[in-house]
């Protein structure tokens, strides 16, 4: 049985996972990131929350949300970013 890594969310797309995960791991190897502090979300659709509320525009790539801003996120993002 394959375990699910909750640090990654590919929106159920096996193609995204096969293509993007190796690239991300390669990039991340160049940065000293603390373990269990990074959650990767790959939208499989034009996420209106990211485009409008966050004002990231059409070509957003990443964002940071401080703990104080957690209530401003929709559930599908809040549940990934803020885990006990």
N, CA, C and O atoms as a Tinker XYZ file with bonds, in Angstrom:
   336  protein
     1  N      0.840000   -1.186000    0.000000    73     2
     2  CA     0.000000    0.000000    0.000000    64     1     3
     3  C      0.885000    1.249000    0.000000    63     2     4     5
     4  O      1.807000    1.364000    0.807000    81     3
     5  N      0.601000    2.168000   -0.898000    73     3     6
     6  CA     1.398000    3.386000   -1.024000    64     5     7
     7  C      0.901000    4.431000   -0.024000    63     6     8     9
     8  O     -0.300000    4.674000    0.085000    81     7
     9  N      1.837000    5.046000    0.704000    73     7    10
    10  CA     1.438000    6.073000    1.655000    64     9    11
    11  C      1.261000    7.401000    0.926000    63    10    12    13
    12  O      1.910000    7.660000   -0.087000    81    11
    13  N      0.387000    8.221000    1.448000    73    11    14
    14  CA     0.111000    9.526000    0.860000    64    13    15
    15  C      0.951000   10.569000    1.576000    63    14    16    17
    16  O      0.912000   10.673000    2.802000    81    15
    17  N      1.696000   11.327000    0.823000    73    15    18
    18  CA     2.523000   12.396000    1.380000    64    17    19
    19  C      1.687000   13.667000    1.395000    63    18    20    21
    20  O      1.402000   14.236000    0.341000    81    19
    21  N      1.289000   14.117000    2.591000    73    19    22
    22  CA     0.404000   15.280000    2.694000    64    21    23
    23  C      1.104000   16.593000    2.384000    63    22    24    25
    24  O      0.463000   17.644000    2.389000    81    23
    25  N      2.398000   16.558000    2.116000    73    23    26
    26  CA     3.126000   17.778000    1.766000    64    25    27
    27  C      2.940000   18.147000    0.293000    63    26    28    29
    28  O      3.414000   19.193000   -0.148000    81    27
    29  N      2.259000   17.302000   -0.460000    73    27    30
    30  CA     2.047000   17.525000   -1.891000    64    29    31
    31  C      0.567000   17.413000   -2.212000    63    30    32    33
    32  O     -0.111000   16.517000   -1.710000    81    31
    33  N      0.057000   18.322000   -3.052000    73    31    34
    34  CA    -1.321000   18.234000   -3.529000    64    33    35
    35  C     -1.302000   18.529000   -5.026000    63    34    36    37
    36  O     -1.141000   19.676000   -5.445000    81    35
    37  N     -1.467000   17.487000   -5.813000    73    35    38
    38  CA    -1.454000   17.619000   -7.261000    64    37    39
    39  C     -2.868000   17.623000   -7.833000    63    38    40    41
    40  O     -3.055000   17.452000   -9.037000    81    39
    41  N     -3.846000   17.815000   -6.985000    73    39    42
    42  CA    -5.230000   17.865000   -7.445000    64    41    43
    43  C     -5.691000   16.587000   -8.115000    63    42    44    45
    44  O     -6.580000   16.612000   -8.966000    81    43
    45  N     -5.088000   15.465000   -7.734000    73    43    46
    46  CA    -5.463000   14.183000   -8.312000    64    45    47
    47  C     -4.886000   13.920000   -9.692000    63    46    48    49
    48  O     -5.252000   12.936000  -10.334000    81    47
    49  N     -3.993000   14.778000  -10.158000    73    47    50
    50  CA    -3.417000   14.623000  -11.492000    64    49    51
    51  C     -2.107000   13.831000  -11.440000    63    50    52    53
    52  O     -1.094000   14.317000  -10.938000    81    51
    53  N     -2.147000   12.620000  -11.959000    73    51    54
    54  CA    -0.936000   11.789000  -12.020000    64    53    55
    55  C      0.090000   12.411000  -12.958000    63    54    56    57
    56  O      1.294000   12.291000  -12.732000    81    55
    57  N     -0.382000   13.075000  -14.009000    73    55    58
    58  CA     0.538000   13.741000  -14.943000    64    57    59
    59  C      1.289000   14.868000  -14.254000    63    58    60    61
    60  O      2.500000   15.003000  -14.429000    81    59
    61  N      0.581000   15.683000  -13.469000    73    59    62
    62  CA     1.237000   16.767000  -12.725000    64    61    63
    63  C      2.283000   16.197000  -11.780000    63    62    64    65
    64  O      3.406000   16.696000  -11.700000    81    63
    65  N      1.897000   15.139000  -11.062000    73    63    66
    66  CA     2.825000   14.564000  -10.096000    64    65    67
    67  C      4.079000   14.019000  -10.792000    63    66    68    69
    68  O      5.198000   14.268000  -10.344000    81    67
    69  N      3.889000   13.287000  -11.872000    73    67    70
    70  CA     5.028000   12.698000  -12.581000    64    69    71
    71  C      5.946000   13.757000  -13.173000    63    70    72    73
    72  O      7.158000   13.556000  -13.245000    81    71
    73  N      5.390000   14.866000  -13.592000    73    71    74
    74  CA     6.173000   15.928000  -14.226000    64    73    75
    75  C      6.756000   16.907000  -13.220000    63    74    76    77
    76  O      7.937000   17.248000  -13.291000    81    75
    77  N      5.928000   17.360000  -12.282000    73    75    78
    78  CA     6.323000   18.456000  -11.401000    64    77    79
    79  C      7.095000   18.053000  -10.157000    63    78    80    81
    80  O      7.973000   18.794000   -9.715000    81    79
    81  N      6.791000   16.900000   -9.583000    73    79    82
    82  CA     7.460000   16.523000   -8.343000    64    81    83
    83  C      8.975000   16.395000   -8.501000    63    82    84    85
    84  O      9.707000   16.928000   -7.668000    81    83
    85  N      9.478000   15.710000   -9.538000    73    83    86
    86  CA    10.939000   15.633000   -9.692000    64    85    87
    87  C     11.576000   17.018000   -9.881000    63    86    88    89
    88  O     12.661000   17.279000   -9.361000    81    87
    89  N     10.907000   17.890000  -10.615000    73    87    90
    90  CA    11.438000   19.243000  -10.812000    64    89    91
    91  C     11.479000   20.014000   -9.501000    63    90    92    93
    92  O     12.468000   20.681000   -9.198000    81    91
    93  N     10.409000   19.922000   -8.728000    73    91    94
    94  CA    10.363000   20.613000   -7.434000    64    93    95
    95  C     11.442000   20.101000   -6.493000    63    94    96    97
    96  O     12.115000   20.888000   -5.828000    81    95
    97  N     11.605000   18.795000   -6.435000    73    95    98
    98  CA    12.614000   18.221000   -5.553000    64    97    99
    99  C     14.014000   18.687000   -5.950000    63    98   100   101
   100  O     14.864000   18.928000   -5.092000    81    99
   101  N     14.242000   18.808000   -7.237000    73    99   102
   102  CA    15.536000   19.290000   -7.708000    64   101   103
   103  C     15.783000   20.739000   -7.285000    63   102   104   105
   104  O     16.871000   21.076000   -6.820000    81   103
   105  N     14.776000   21.587000   -7.448000    73   103   106
   106  CA    14.896000   22.996000   -7.044000    64   105   107
   107  C     15.042000   23.100000   -5.531000    63   106   108   109
   108  O     15.900000   23.833000   -5.037000    81   107
   109  N     14.211000   22.372000   -4.796000    73   107   110
   110  CA    14.237000   22.440000   -3.337000    64   109   111
   111  C     15.568000   21.966000   -2.757000    63   110   112   113
   112  O     15.935000   22.371000   -1.654000    81   111
   113  N     16.284000   21.130000   -3.470000    73   111   114
   114  CA    17.570000   20.640000   -2.967000    64   113   115
   115  C     18.598000   21.771000   -2.855000    63   114   116   117
   116  O     19.622000   21.611000   -2.191000    81   115
   117  N     18.336000   22.890000   -3.487000    73   115   118
   118  CA    19.246000   24.038000   -3.442000    64   117   119
   119  C     18.940000   25.004000   -2.298000    63   118   120   121
   120  O     19.650000   25.993000   -2.117000    81   119
   121  N     17.889000   24.725000   -1.527000    73   119   122
   122  CA    17.474000   25.628000   -0.457000    64   121   123
   123  C     17.357000   24.877000    0.863000    63   122   124   125
   124  O     16.851000   23.755000    0.892000    81   123
   125  N     17.811000   25.473000    1.941000    73   123   126
   126  CA    17.692000   24.834000    3.255000    64   125   127
   127  C     16.290000   25.046000    3.842000    63   126   128   129
   128  O     16.088000   25.936000    4.668000    81   127
   129  N     15.351000   24.244000    3.422000    73   127   130
   130  CA    13.978000   24.372000    3.905000    64   129   131
   131  C     13.765000   23.482000    5.132000    63   130   132   133
   132  O     14.219000   22.339000    5.161000    81   131
   133  N     13.079000   24.009000    6.132000    73   131   134
   134  CA    12.829000   23.181000    7.315000    64   133   135
   135  C     11.846000   22.052000    6.990000    63   134   136   137
   136  O     10.886000   22.261000    6.247000    81   135
   137  N     12.079000   20.875000    7.536000    73   135   138
   138  CA    11.173000   19.759000    7.269000    64   137   139
   139  C      9.772000   20.054000    7.803000    63   138   140   141
   140  O      9.612000   20.717000    8.828000    81   139
   141  N      8.771000   19.557000    7.101000    73   139   142
   142  CA     7.364000   19.690000    7.477000    64   141   143
   143  C      6.877000   21.137000    7.509000    63   142   144   145
   144  O      5.890000   21.434000    8.181000    81   143
   145  N      7.537000   22.028000    6.808000    73   143   146
   146  CA     7.101000   23.420000    6.777000    64   145   147
   147  C      6.678000   23.864000    5.385000    63   146   148   149
   148  O      6.373000   25.038000    5.173000    81   147
   149  N      6.659000   22.941000    4.444000    73   147   150
   150  CA     6.362000   23.289000    3.065000    64   149   151
   151  C      5.224000   22.413000    2.561000    63   150   152   153
   152  O      5.285000   21.186000    2.637000    81   151
   153  N      4.185000   23.065000    2.044000    73   151   154
   154  CA     3.074000   22.344000    1.424000    64   153   155
   155  C      2.969000   22.842000    0.001000    63   154   156   157
   156  O      2.918000   24.049000   -0.240000    81   155
   157  N      2.936000   21.929000   -0.931000    73   155   158
   158  CA     2.907000   22.285000   -2.339000    64   157   159
   159  C      1.523000   21.975000   -2.893000    63   158   160   161
   160  O      1.042000   20.845000   -2.808000    81   159
   161  N      0.898000   22.990000   -3.459000    73   159   162
   162  CA    -0.433000   22.858000   -4.039000    64   161   163
   163  C     -0.345000   23.227000   -5.517000    63   162   164   165
   164  O      0.116000   24.316000   -5.859000    81   163
   165  N     -0.782000   22.335000   -6.384000    73   163   166
   166  CA    -0.759000   22.564000   -7.811000    64   165   167
   167  C     -2.196000   22.569000   -8.310000    63   166   168   169
   168  O     -2.821000   21.516000   -8.430000    81   167
   169  N     -2.710000   23.739000   -8.597000    73   167   170
   170  CA    -4.086000   23.861000   -9.075000    64   169   171
   171  C     -4.213000   23.189000  -10.436000    63   170   172   173
   172  O     -3.370000   23.384000  -11.311000    81   171
   173  N     -5.248000   22.413000  -10.609000    73   171   174
   174  CA    -5.500000   21.758000  -11.886000    64   173   175
   175  C     -6.575000   22.517000  -12.657000    63   174   176   177
   176  O     -7.120000   22.021000  -13.643000    81   175
   177  N     -6.863000   23.713000  -12.196000    73   175   178
   178  CA    -7.871000   24.575000  -12.804000    64   177   179
   179  C     -7.471000   26.020000  -12.541000    63   178   180   181
   180  O     -6.617000   26.279000  -11.693000    81   179
   181  N     -8.066000   26.952000  -13.245000    73   179   182
   182  CA    -7.792000   28.368000  -13.009000    64   181   183
   183  C     -8.484000   28.759000  -11.716000    63   182   184   185
   184  O     -9.661000   29.120000  -11.709000    81   183
   185  N     -7.749000   28.684000  -10.637000    73   183   186
   186  CA    -8.286000   28.895000   -9.297000    64   185   187
   187  C     -8.655000   30.368000   -9.109000    63   186   188   189
   188  O     -7.762000   31.208000   -9.004000    81   187
   189  N     -9.946000   30.699000   -9.064000    73   187   190
   190  CA   -10.356000   32.096000   -8.955000    64   189   191
   191  C     -9.929000   32.738000   -7.636000    63   190   192   193
   192  O     -9.716000   33.949000   -7.574000    81   191
   193  N     -9.804000   31.941000   -6.594000    73   191   194
   194  CA    -9.367000   32.494000   -5.309000    64   193   195
   195  C     -7.962000   33.070000   -5.431000    63   194   196   197
   196  O     -7.682000   34.149000   -4.911000    81   195
   197  N     -7.103000   32.371000   -6.099000    73   195   198
   198  CA    -5.729000   32.837000   -6.266000    64   197   199
   199  C     -5.658000   34.044000   -7.195000    63   198   200   201
   200  O     -4.862000   34.956000   -6.971000    81   199
   201  N     -6.477000   34.054000   -8.224000    73   199   202
   202  CA    -6.420000   35.127000   -9.208000    64   201   203
   203  C     -7.048000   36.426000   -8.713000    63   202   204   205
   204  O     -6.568000   37.509000   -9.049000    81   203
   205  N     -8.103000   36.335000   -7.927000    73   203   206
   206  CA    -8.817000   37.556000   -7.540000    64   205   207
   207  C     -8.505000   37.988000   -6.111000    63   206   208   209
   208  O     -7.907000   39.042000   -5.895000    81   207
   209  N     -8.904000   37.183000   -5.145000    73   207   210
   210  CA    -8.734000   37.589000   -3.742000    64   209   211
   211  C     -7.275000   37.847000   -3.406000    63   210   212   213
   212  O     -6.952000   38.833000   -2.744000    81   211
   213  N     -6.402000   36.971000   -3.854000    73   211   214
   214  CA    -4.991000   37.122000   -3.515000    64   213   215
   215  C     -4.277000   38.075000   -4.472000    63   214   216   217
   216  O     -3.121000   38.440000   -4.254000    81   215
   217  N     -4.976000   38.470000   -5.525000    73   215   218
   218  CA    -4.427000   39.405000   -6.515000    64   217   219
   219  C     -3.073000   38.936000   -7.058000    63   218   220   221
   220  O     -2.144000   39.728000   -7.220000    81   219
   221  N     -2.985000   37.654000   -7.331000    73   219   222
   222  CA    -1.735000   37.105000   -7.839000    64   221   223
   223  C     -1.658000   37.168000   -9.356000    63   222   224   225
   224  O     -0.586000   36.991000   -9.934000    81   223
   225  N     -2.787000   37.419000   -9.999000    73   223   226
   226  CA    -2.777000   37.516000  -11.443000    64   225   227
   227  C     -2.854000   36.172000  -12.126000    63   226   228   229
   228  O     -2.962000   35.126000  -11.484000    81   227
   229  N     -2.799000   36.223000  -13.416000    73   227   230
   230  CA    -2.982000   35.033000  -14.226000    64   229   231
   231  C     -1.827000   34.045000  -14.102000    63   230   232   233
   232  O     -2.035000   32.838000  -14.229000    81   231
   233  N     -0.627000   34.531000  -13.858000    73   231   234
   234  CA     0.557000   33.674000  -13.875000    64   233   235
   235  C      1.188000   33.499000  -12.499000    63   234   236   237
   236  O      2.412000   33.473000  -12.378000    81   235
   237  N      0.373000   33.379000  -11.474000    73   235   238
   238  CA     0.897000   33.188000  -10.126000    64   237   239
   239  C      1.692000   31.900000  -10.042000    63   238   240   241
   240  O      1.392000   30.936000  -10.747000    81   239
   241  N      2.690000   31.876000   -9.197000    73   239   242
   242  CA     3.519000   30.681000   -9.047000    64   241   243
   243  C      3.620000   30.212000   -7.603000    63   242   244   245
   244  O      3.730000   29.012000   -7.348000    81   243
   245  N      3.585000   31.132000   -6.669000    73   243   246
   246  CA     3.725000   30.740000   -5.270000    64   245   247
   247  C      3.218000   31.860000   -4.391000    63   246   248   249
   248  O      3.086000   33.002000   -4.833000    81   247
   249  N      2.936000   31.530000   -3.150000    73   247   250
   250  CA     2.547000   32.553000   -2.195000    64   249   251
   251  C      2.805000   32.052000   -0.785000    63   250   252   253
   252  O      2.983000   30.856000   -0.550000    81   251
   253  N      2.821000   32.968000    0.121000    73   251   254
   254  CA     3.030000   32.687000    1.541000    64   253   255
   255  C      1.852000   33.275000    2.300000    63   254   256   257
   256  O      1.444000   34.408000    2.046000    81   255
   257  N      1.316000   32.511000    3.220000    73   255   258
   258  CA     0.219000   32.995000    4.043000    64   257   259
   259  C      0.645000   32.890000    5.498000    63   258   260   261
   260  O      0.919000   31.790000    5.980000    81   259
   261  N      0.707000   34.017000    6.212000    73   259   262
   262  CA     1.041000   33.938000    7.624000    64   261   263
   263  C     -0.097000   33.289000    8.405000    63   262   264   265
   264  O     -1.241000   33.261000    7.951000    81   263
   265  N      0.223000   32.784000    9.554000    73   263   266
   266  CA    -0.777000   32.102000   10.377000    64   265   267
   267  C     -1.987000   33.002000   10.630000    63   266   268   269
   268  O     -3.118000   32.516000   10.665000    81   267
   269  N     -1.767000   34.293000   10.803000    73   267   270
   270  CA    -2.863000   35.227000   11.078000    64   269   271
   271  C     -3.844000   35.303000    9.904000    63   270   272   273
   272  O     -5.005000   35.660000   10.106000    81   271
   273  N     -3.412000   34.981000    8.698000    73   271   274
   274  CA    -4.272000   35.049000    7.534000    64   273   275
   275  C     -4.992000   33.763000    7.209000    63   274   276   277
   276  O     -5.638000   33.662000    6.166000    81   275
   277  N     -4.896000   32.785000    8.074000    73   275   278
   278  CA    -5.442000   31.465000    7.777000    64   277   279
   279  C     -6.953000   31.464000    7.575000    63   278   280   281
   280  O     -7.461000   30.650000    6.804000    81   279
   281  N     -7.671000   32.336000    8.232000    73   279   282
   282  CA    -9.130000   32.329000    8.101000    64   281   283
   283  C     -9.592000   32.922000    6.780000    63   282   284   285
   284  O    -10.764000   32.795000    6.426000    81   283
   285  N     -8.696000   33.564000    6.049000    73   283   286
   286  CA    -9.056000   34.152000    4.761000    64   285   287
   287  C     -8.981000   33.155000    3.613000    63   286   288   289
   288  O     -9.382000   33.464000    2.492000    81   287
   289  N     -8.474000   31.970000    3.887000    73   287   290
   290  CA    -8.324000   30.959000    2.844000    64   289   291
   291  C     -9.562000   30.074000    2.761000    63   290   292   293
   292  O    -10.206000   29.811000    3.776000    81   291
   293  N     -9.900000   29.609000    1.550000    73   291   294
   294  CA   -10.980000   28.623000    1.449000    64   293   295
   295  C    -10.528000   27.304000    2.079000    63   294   296   297
   296  O     -9.331000   27.059000    2.226000    81   295
   297  N    -11.477000   26.470000    2.446000    73   295   298
   298  CA   -11.168000   25.214000    3.143000    64   297   299
   299  C    -10.142000   24.355000    2.420000    63   298   300   301
   300  O     -9.255000   23.789000    3.059000    81   299
   301  N    -10.246000   24.248000    1.100000    73   299   302
   302  CA    -9.338000   23.355000    0.374000    64   301   303
   303  C     -7.889000   23.816000    0.468000    63   302   304   305
   304  O     -6.984000   23.003000    0.284000    81   303
   305  N     -7.641000   25.075000    0.744000    73   303   306
   306  CA    -6.273000   25.558000    0.958000    64   305   307
   307  C     -5.912000   25.582000    2.449000    63   306   308   309
   308  O     -4.812000   25.180000    2.829000    81   307
   309  N     -6.827000   26.046000    3.279000    73   307   310
   310  CA    -6.566000   26.137000    4.717000    64   309   311
   311  C     -6.211000   24.768000    5.300000    63   310   312   313
   312  O     -5.298000   24.654000    6.118000    81   311
   313  N     -6.927000   23.744000    4.880000    73   311   314
   314  CA    -6.676000   22.395000    5.419000    64   313   315
   315  C     -5.311000   21.850000    5.027000    63   314   316   317
   316  O     -4.786000   20.968000    5.707000    81   315
   317  N     -4.740000   22.342000    3.973000    73   315   318
   318  CA    -3.405000   21.899000    3.573000    64   317   319
   319  C     -2.321000   22.700000    4.244000    63   318   320   321
   320  O     -1.311000   22.147000    4.680000    81   319
   321  N     -2.521000   24.004000    4.333000    73   319   322
   322  CA    -1.482000   24.873000    4.884000    64   321   323
   323  C     -1.385000   24.823000    6.399000    63   322   324   325
   324  O     -0.289000   24.912000    6.954000    81   323
   325  N     -2.499000   24.684000    7.062000    73   323   326
   326  CA    -2.492000   24.766000    8.523000    64   325   327
   327  C     -2.928000   23.436000    9.135000    63   326   328   329
   328  O     -4.107000   23.197000    9.398000    81   327
   329  N     -1.939000   22.594000    9.347000    73   327   330
   330  CA    -2.166000   21.287000    9.953000    64   329   331
   331  C     -1.599000   21.303000   11.371000    63   330   332   333
   332  O     -0.609000   21.979000   11.649000    81   331
   333  N     -2.240000   20.551000   12.260000    73   331   334
   334  CA    -1.701000   20.493000   13.636000    64   333   335
   335  C     -0.332000   19.842000   13.665000    63   334   336
   336  O      0.266000   19.711000   14.733000    81   335
